[in-house]
Amino acid sequence: MSKLPPSAYGKVVTILSIDGGGVRGIIPAIILRYLEEQLQIFDENARIADYFDVIGGTSTGGLITALLATPDKSQRPKFTAQDIVDFYKNEAKRIFPEPSWTRKIETFFNKPKYDGKYLRETSRNKLQGTKLHETLTNVVIPTFDMKQVRPVIFSSFKLGTMPSIDAKLSDICVGTSAAPTYLPPHYFSNDGKEFNLIDGGVIANNPALISISEIIEQKKKRNTECLQVEPNDYSKIYLLSLGTGFQKPNKDYDARAAANWGSLAWASGPITELTLDGSQDLVDYHLASVFQALGSNNYLRIQTDKLSGEMAKMDDGSDKNMKNLEELANQILEQRVTSLDLATFEFKEVPDGPTNTEALKEVAEFLYKEKQERLTKCIA
């Protein structure tokens, strides 16, 4: 099927948002595989990028975003959702290998847990020389420049005013995935500008709000490619937001025990995990509040707090853990849709609500109808 016509021909702007979370990226990958299968009921050649105006991703979600939007030689998506699932199953243990004793000693003193060489290598191999302007749909990938001490958002919408961000997707992905203490910061230069990047989760582990902001920003530029979305007018937004799960409560993080932690104890993992995961619920809180106030059903967040043990780690790429995460993702699909309790921040199943599979079937049908309407108006 042809490329998705501009949203100006439709009723809504369609956005897919994917959280960060290291190897736990296999969870949204499996959910996207199911969505792609449902889209293929209507369109046998369907790919995720054919149906979303914007795909936003942070860290591992940024990698998924790039893989979904990278073209092949025929200007079709190079990777299927199944390819991305296979990527996690095959490559996670190489990106996060069991550290040698030498590396463990170095990590203890002055080096990140992993050297990041394989992540850089596989990103370049998969994405080749593809640059930001070449993606098949608009992408939004947040990172943080540690030297400039400010966010850098690699956004298709900013290319006209910020040519320096038209970098290789492989560099962008390595940058947004460079979680402090786990992977080294990523340096590169493009169009005369230097970038010193660390994980986008430092500012937005859930990139949904940033993706929406990029759409709203287009109104100022009167970009006819997009609907005119006013600030806080989310009635013209259709958002699918996918989390990578987290452990709640985390019994290891007890305030009484943490009272005795020093800088080394904090840096060994908790500070990074809490930083990357802590902000995502606030984004969901804001979005759930706004969409509920509008009485809109155009927001679906699929997230779980059922991670336990090794599954909660962002860097356990062992075959056993990846299998466990795969099983959990399939369980999530069969569970009822959850919503965030705006008072307690707990995830609760929606009473008499649909399962996630049923909800995703509805998403697929909506996306297909939206595209057909756009095609009809575009041709007319």
C-alpha angles and dihedrals in degrees: 000000000000125000118285108272117235115286089241085082093054142058100250145020108246116219132184116194125189125192128221123252113134115237089002085079085093087077097065088037090060091045090052090049089058092047091050090051090053092049089052089062086070098029117022093203095047121142127183093247090058092068109039126075090201133022115192125187139170126206107324086007088057090055091051089048092054093047092050094049102040113110128223123218090281092053092251124123108286095210132046122213087254089056089056092050088051090049091060094044093050104032107033094083090051095048090048105029123176102274118241119239089255091054092047090055091047090048091052090059116024117338137078117257092253131031093223094222096127093047090054092046097048092044090055093045094050099040098031110188096330112147131206095259091056098063117121093234135014113289132194118196119172123208135164125237106217094194096050090036094223141098121272113201115197098209131166087219093061097053094096093058101027109043091169092073091062088101132147112284089229091061092045092051095049089048097050090046097051098112111188114255090013105060133013121257113263123238126194139139129224132179090353095308126113123220125199102183138186132176116313088221088078087077106016122009085168104048097188096106093047090052091051091047090055089055093048090049089062090068090070090055093046090230106184090201089077136049115257100258115186120212109276091007097119094159089098094051127090110192133187110185121188125196129197096222132248140211116259122206099020106204092196092065102070115157092220092056093039090056086079097046118116129200092279093052092049093046093051092079118301097082093053096043093047092046094049096042102033099076100046096080091053090057090049089047092055095045095044090050094051097044092045090050089053092048086234126154092194094105124079120175117186110194138138137205092194098102115126138176116342092357090071092060117098094211108045101112096164118137089244094054094044089053090050091050090049091053091048091051090053089050090051090055091056095046124092119266111273131212131201114253101232092210102045103021089232122140113239131181113250106248110250087355125146124267117255090255090055091046092050091050087056090048091053092049092048093049092049093049091046091053093047091052091051092048091051094050092042093054092044 
